[in-house]
Amino acid sequence: MIARPLLEACTVKNKLIASADPERLETWARYSNGLCRDCHATCCTLPVEVRIDDLIRLGLVDEFERDEPAKQVAKRLSREGVIEHFNQKREIFTLTRLANGDCLYLDRQTRLCTVYAKRPDTCRNHPHVGPRPGYCAYQRKSER
């Protein structure tokens, strides 16, 4: 049994989909345009770090809350189950992932982002930022 939570798998239509493993970056594929079209959204199993602007864009925080202490906002969002971690020094929130490792905004059936137009900057800039810039945890749809 593998204990690392990022190695958990999820079941979609009885097919096994492996989560991204940032500890095995050598298995990642060099990113190229169009690669996402044939992927199972494996990147959406990585932790998503967001800032207050992302939370406002997602509609989780009101604009007036920008001036409140970030720790207070983090407590509220943690109680609501939206964030799983808050780095007070850097004021970075980490979105909650489901038990199978998926981002809470990833549709379990289609494997598409449900907030794509409002997605966080981390997601907008992937794979140019992340554990291995220029590479992604690509998993072909036909490999499921």
N, C-alpha and C positions, 0 to 999 in steps of 0.2 A: 504494500500500500504506500502511495506517495503522499507525504504529509503537506507538501507545499500547496497552498490554496490556489496559486496561479496555474497549477497543473490539473485542476479540477476540470471536468468535462460537463457539457450540457447536452441534453437530448432534444432534438428538434425532429419531429416526425420519425422517432425511433432511430435516428442517425446520430452517431457520436461526433461532436465537434470539440476539438481540443482548444484549450485556452492558450493565449500567448504566454511565452515563457521568457521574460527578460533576462533570466540567468543563462539562457542558451542562445545568445544573439547570433552565434555562428549558423544557426538554422534559419535565420531570417533571409528573405529575398530582397534583392536590390529593387527599389521602387521604379516603376515606369508607368507612363500614362496608360490608363485603361485597365491596370491591374486590379483595381477595386471592383470592377464590373463582374469578375469571376471569383470573387473572394467571399468567404463566410463571415466577414466582419470580425476577424480574429483580433484586430487592434482594439475593438470595443470590449475586450476582456482585460485590458490594461487599466491601471488606476488613472482616473482623469482628474488632474489638478486644475482648479479654476480660481479666478479672482472675483472680486466684487462686481466688476463690469459684466463678467459672464453670467453671474447670478441675476443681475438686473435684466440682461438680455433674455434669459430663460424665464423671467417673470417670477422668480422665487424670492426676490428682494425688491422692494420699492426704491425708487430713486432717493427718497428722503432718508432711507436707512444707510446710505453711503457715509453719512457723517456720524453714525452711531459706532461705538466700539465694535470692531470686527469679531471680537470674542463673544459679544452678546448675540450678534447675528449667527455665529457658529453654533451657539447653544440652542437657539431656536430651530435652526435647520437640522441639527443633530436629533433633537426631540421629534421632529417631523419625519426623520428617516431619510433625509435627502443627502446629508454628508456623513462620512464615516470618520473623517479626521480633519483637524484644523492645525496648521502650523502658525502659531501666533507671531513668531518673530518675522516670518516672511509674508504673513497674512494670505496664506494659500489654503484653500479648502479642497478636500478630496471627496468627489462624489461617491455615494454609496454604490456598491455593486451587489447584484443579486447573489444568492447562495452558490449559483453555478459559475460565478465570476463575471457575468455579463453586466455591462453598464445598465443602470436602471432605465435608460431611455432607448435601449435596443429592443426592437420588436422581436419576440421569441419565435414567431412563425416566419416572418419575411427576412429577418436578420438585417433590417434597415433601421436607420436612426429615426425616431419619432419626433425629434426636435431639430432636424437637419438645418433648417433655415436659421435657427437661433442657437446652433451648437456652440460650445465653448471654443475659445481661441486655441486651446490645446488640440482639439479635434480638427479645427480649420487648418492648422499648420502641420498636422501629421501627414507624411512621415519626415518632414524637414526638421522637426524637433522630436525629442523622445529619447529612449534608451540607445538607439543606434540611428542617428540621422541619415536619411537617404535610403533606409531599409525598412521593411515592414514584416510583421508576423503573418505573412500571406499563407492562406490555406485555400487551395482550389476547391470550388463547390463540388466538383465531381469526385473529390477525395473523401467525401463523407461516408 
